[in-house]
Amino acid sequence: MAKIKVPAPPVPDQLKPKPKRPGKTYGPQTPVEHGAEAGASAVGWIDERTSLSGGARWMMFRKVPKGTNWFYTLGSATMFAFLAQAVTGVFLAMYYDPSPKGAYESIRHINDDVFLGEFVHGMHKWGSSVMVVLIFLHMGRTFFFGAYKYPRELNWVIGVVLLILTMTMSFTGYLLPFDQRSYWASIVGVNINGTGPLVGPYLNDFLRGGPYFGATTLSRFYSIHMLLVPGAIAALMGFHLYLVARLGTTAPPWLKPKTAEALREEEVSA
């Protein structure tokens, strides 16, 4: 009885060996080559299951208007200042004690005893001022360049909210060392908030955590500074970047758009 040969099933393209490139030797791979191949395989494995490469290309590879200059980097600089604040704040929170008796001593311990503690604390302290300056410059650039107009009105509103949250984070963080200067300065700031119309007295009681300025105020400022405001800033910043990528950036105001006749002349000359 004759045997019937069954054709082999087709091999998927993913399982076929890649064609060898001419002029390249295919001997034993070095550890560096093995590592590069493993890294590429891991990235491909993740991308196949998440499709993140499409979103990354959409965010990074996009056209920018002619005349883009260093003024357009103020938003990115503000974002990196926030990331620096978040990273240094996490390390400081490992040693900080949010209590009236332990707050000042924990800051002294960070500066005097912890390895690189004074450096990290200085980065966090002066980084807050840098972030405030950068966000004001970014808002000023957006206003004077007319980037708040249609269709970017929502992005402007989000930027204003981010500005308010940044000031709130700076104000609540100022009390955390709980020394004489931060204590009395925070009392003045809370009392100024209390003079606002309608919501002023309620905001005053909310910030104090009661009728008096004390231990509850410190823990409330700490929770607002560490949990509430950074989470809101991160979420709004992500939405802000999405709108920037979707709507694009505006050209500088000193560049006027070309007329139809000028564009036709360029096409003819090309």
Sequence and secondary structure as in RCSB ss.txt:
>XXXX:A:sequence
MAKIKVPAPPVPDQLKPKPKRPGKTYGPQTPVEHGAEAGASAVGWIDERTSLSGGARWMMFRKVPKGTNWFYTLG
SATMFAFLAQAVTGVFLAMYYDPSPKGAYESIRHINDDVFLGEFVHGMHKWGSSVMVVLIFLHMGRTFFFGAYKY
PRELNWVIGVVLLILTMTMSFTGYLLPFDQRSYWASIVGVNINGTGPLVGPYLNDFLRGGPYFGATTLSRFYSIH
MLLVPGAIAALMGFHLYLVARLGTTAPPWLKPKTAEALREEEVSA
>XXXX:A:secstr
            GGGS     TT       HHHHHHHHHHHHHHHHHHHH HHHHHHHHHS    TT  GGGGHH
HHHHHHHHHHHHHHHHHHTT   STTTHHHHHHHHHHTSTTHHHHHHHHHHHHHHHHHHHHHHHHHHHHTTTTST
T HHHHHHHHHHHHHHHHHHHHHHTTT  HHHHHHHHHHHHHHHTSTTTHHHHHHHHHTSSS SHHHHHHHHHII
IIIHHHHHHHHHHHHHHHHHHH     TT     HHHHHHHHHH 
